[in-house]
Structure formats: C-alpha cells, structure tokens
C-alpha cells in the first residue's frame, strides 16, 4: 500500500491496517514542493514507528528526475532502515546502473552495511521492452551493490499515458503488458506485483481485477487505500477449500507414485506432474500468506 511520505497521520495508521507491505512514497504521491518534507518525515517515522509485521519499503524518485540521490541520502540517515527500495520508471539498463552507483555511494557514507530488497517498476513501453535486459543487469550488479532484486511492479497509469491508452475498469487494454511483466518476472524467480485499481470505492471491480491478477500468476497487487487491503489479500490467498484440494492431490500423487502409477484421476480430472506442481504452489502460497489474507 502506497502512503505519501509527507503525511504523518497516514503513516502512523499503518500498524493498524494489517497490510503486508507499506510503501512510504517520495515520488508520485508527494508534490514537488513537499519532497524535502517527505524525506525528513520518512526518516523520522522509520525510527519512531513500530510497524509490526508490515514490511516497510521506500519508493524513491526516478533516476531520470535527478531527485533519487537526495532521497537515498535522507533515508540512510535513519537508524532503522527500510527493508527495501522501490525504484520507479526504470526504462533502461543505464538507469539501473546509475542507481546502483548512487546507492553504493550513499551507503559508503554510513557505518551500517545494509542489503535492501530492490523492487523495480515498469511504467513505459520502453521499460517493458527492456525488462529482460534490466533484470539481467540487476542480477549482474548484486555482487557489487547493496541490494538483491526481489520483485517487479507494473505501473499501469504511467504506462497508459506513455502509450496513449485509456484506462478501463476491466483493464483489457493492459492484458499484454501484464502478461509480459508476470512471465518475465517469474522467469527470473521474482515476485510480480500487479497494477493499482485507482477507483478505490469500486470494490467489485477491484475484486474481479484482483482475482484475475492472481490467476495470471501475479504475487500481489498495489493498493492506495485501506479499504482495498482485505479485498486484495483475500483474492491472492487460496481458499480453505482450495488448500484442502491441493493437499489431497499431493497425497494422492505420492500414493500413486509409490504404487508405480503415472497419471491418475482425482476428483474427476486427469492428474499428472504439472497438476502436482500447481497443487504445491497452492500449499506454499497458503503457508506464506498466513495469517494475513487467509483469515480475512
């Protein structure tokens, strides 16, 4: 969930929301004349607020904006550093290289030796076309940089503006881009975070969009309002019935393997190795989301 870095009231509310990851924002959620205030506020909040189980990430400004350096220097003054950094509008390998150099320089100024989870954002046609090369370079930079690549996030509104598309509630205009993001991210073993539903009052549209994203293979979804949190968590958490099905399939598969049998019928459907892998994914996800989404 994105939270404007200059809004202390909203940041203080985070521990009450049971959100999985809070993104303290220095970028789009903050007006140009409030950037310094956001940096100072985020640094102070990181040290003063107990966020509980919620992971805290800071979204810095893009490399192209020339504001990211000031963001990094401010964040690194905190004693309790965020677990991750979100880098928006990554359009090229060169921008990622520049960010890595800037982060290395900033970390050299402090005594700690942090390793941040890096989350890159795809927000343009160029960024989408260069995504594979960007991720390859991110892995190349890991040994010489204080980060490890963790996830790819799709920034749909900037992407639509870049290609001249109009946003719709069913997001059909973004199907290709979403598919490319999730497939590329998963090819590198990364989390893939789906687009924001900007009409936070339209809960039914959010539910449909969230369920679609989960079925497509996305790991999670960006939100901008507390009302969206439980809906998204529920959509990305397997139902109790689905977990029971998965555990039963795994047990049946193991039994048939011991008996020397290959494919078999389980609950009216033919089961083979790909079916087993899908069931294992369900069980792993159920264990990973406990206790947030599965108990909503």
N, C-alpha and C positions, 0 to 999 in steps of 0.2 A: 504494500500500500504506500502510495506517494504521500508525503507530508511536507508542506513548504517549510524550508529551514528557518524562515524568519517568524514562523507562527508558534510561539512558545506554548500557547494553550493547547493546540492540536498535538504537539509533541508530548506534552505531559499526559495526554489522554491515551497514548499508545499502549501502556501496560494494561489498560482495562479492556482492550479490544480483542485479545486472543488472536492477533494477526501473526502469520508465520514470519513475514519479513517486512520491516518498515524501511522505506527509502527516504532518508532525510535529504530533501532536494535543494540543490544550489542552482539548478538550471531552469527549465521552463516554468516551474511553479513559483518562481521568485522574480519580481520586477527588477529591471536593470538597476534602479536606484536603491534596491534593498539587498544587493548581493553581499556587501560587507556585513550588514546586519545578520544575514542568514549564516554566513561563515562563523561569526562570533557566537551566535546563538547555538549552532550545531556543536561547536567545540565545547561550550559550557554544558549543554544538555547531555552529551556523551559522558561527561564526568559526574553529573549530578543525578541523572535519572536511572533507576533500576528498571530495565526493560523486560526483565523476567526471561521467559523462553523465546521472546521475539528477537530474531536476528536483525541487527541494525546495519544498513548499508547507506553510504552517502553517494548521491548522484552529483558528480562534478559537472562543470560546463564542458562543452566540446573542445577538442584541441584547436579547431579552427576559430573558435571565439576568442582565443588568447586569454581566457579567464581561468582556465583549469589550473594553471600554476599557483595562483593565489588561493584557489580552493584547497589544493593539496597542502600548501604550507600552513594554512589555518587548521585544517583537520588534524594534521600531525602534531599540533600543539596539545591536543587532548591526551590525558593520561590513559583513559580508556578508549582505545582506538576502535573504529568500526570494524566489523568482520570482513566487510567487502567494500569495493568501489565500483560504481556503475559508470561506465563511460559511454555517453550518448553520441549519436551521429558519427559513427566510425565508418568512413567511406573508403578508406584506403589503407594499405599496409604501412605507408609512410606515416599516417596519422597515429597508428598504433605504436610505431617505433618512437615517434616523438613523445607520446605519452609515457612510454616505458623509460625513456631518458629523463623526462621531467620527474617521474616518480622516484627513480633512483637518486636523483639529485636532492629531492626533498627528504627522503629517508636518511640520506647521509648526514643531514643536519641534526638528527635526533639520536638518542642513545639506544632506543629500542631497535629490534630487528624484526619488524612485523612481516608477515606474509598475508597479503589480502586476497580474498576471493574476488576475481575480476569478472564483471558482467558487462559484456559489450552489447550495444544496441544497433539494430538495423533500422534505418529510418529514411532510406532513399533508394532509388533504382540502382545507383552506383554501388551503394553499400551492399545491396542484395547480390549483385553480380560479382562483387569482390569478396563475398563472405567466406568462401572456402580458403582463399589466399590469406585473408585476415586471420582466420583461426589457425591455419598452419603456422603463420608467423608468431602468433601468440604462444603456441607451444614451443617454438624455437627460442623465444625470449625468456621462458620460465627459469632456466638455469642462471640467468644473469639479471633477473628482475625480482622485486619483492612481491610477486603475485603468482597466483595459479588460476588458470582460466576455469570458471565454474559454470557459466550459463550464457545464453544468447537471448536477448529480449527483442521482440518486434514492436517498433514504434509506428503504429498504423496511421496516426493523424499526420505526422510529418511525411510519411511515405505517400499517403494520398495526395498531399499538397505537392509533393515533388513530381508525381506522375500525372497530375491533373485529374485524379479520380474523385468521385463524390462518395462520402461515407454513407452507408445504409445500415439499417438495424441487423440485417442478416449477413452483412459483410461478404457477400458473394464477390464483390469487386476485388477482394483481397485473398481469395482462395489460393491462387498460385503462389503468392508471396508467403503466405502462412505455411503452405506445404513445403516450400523450399527452405524456409527457416527451420522448421522442425526436423526435416530429413537431414539437413546439413549439420545441425547441432547434434543430433543423435549419432551421426556418423563419427563424430569426434568424442562421443561419450559425455556430452554436456547436457545440462538442463535446457529446455526450451520454454520460454515464458511468452504466453500469448498476449494479444492486444488488449487495450483498455476499452471497456464499454462506457462511453462518455455520458450517456443518459442514465445516471445512477438511480433515477426514480423508476425507470422501466425495468422492474425486476424480472418480469417474464422473459423479456428479450435477453437479459443478462444470463438467465438460467439456460436458455436454449444455446446461446453462444458459448457458455462455459462447458456444457455437456458436449457440444460439437468439438471444442478445442481438446477436451480430454480424450475423446475418441480418435482424434487426429494424432495423438501422441504427445501433445504438449504436457509439460510437467506442472505448470501452474499458470496463473493469469494475473495481470496487473489490475489493481483497483485504485480508485481515487476517493472512495467514501466508505465509512464504516458499515453502511447498510449492505454493501456488496460483499463483505468478507464472508459471512456464513454461507451465502449462496454459492460462491466460488469454491469454498472449502468442501461443501457437500458434493458439488459436481465433480471435483477432482479426487474424491475419496470413494473407493469401491463400496458398494452397499454390503450390508451383512450377508445378504443372500448370495451376492457375487463372490464373496470371500469363502462362504461355505461350498459353493460350486467349485471354486478353484482348488481348495484343499482336498475335496473329494476326488477331483480329477487327478491331482498329483498322486494321491494314494492309490487310485485305480491303475494309473500308469505304472507305478512301481510294482504293483502286484502282477500285472501282465508281463512286465519285463522279467520278473523272477520266473514266470511260467514259460518264458521263451516266446512270447507272442508279440507281434508288432502292433499294427493299427487295430483299434477295437472301437466298439460303440459305447458311448457314455451319455446317458440322458437323451438318447435318440440321435446323437450326432457322432460321425466318424472322427476318431481322435488319433493324432499322430504326434511326432516330435514338435512341430510348430504350435500345436494346441497346448502341449505341456509348457512351452516357453511362455505363452500368453498367460496361463494359469499361474506360473511362477511370478510373472510381473505383477499380477493382481495381489498375490500374497505379500510380495516385497513392498508394494505401494501401501497396502493396508498397515503393515508394520511401521512404515516410515511416517505416515500421517497421524498415527496415534499420538496424543489423544485429540488433536485439533479438529480435523474435518469429520472423522468417523463418528464422533459423538455429538455432532450438531443436532 
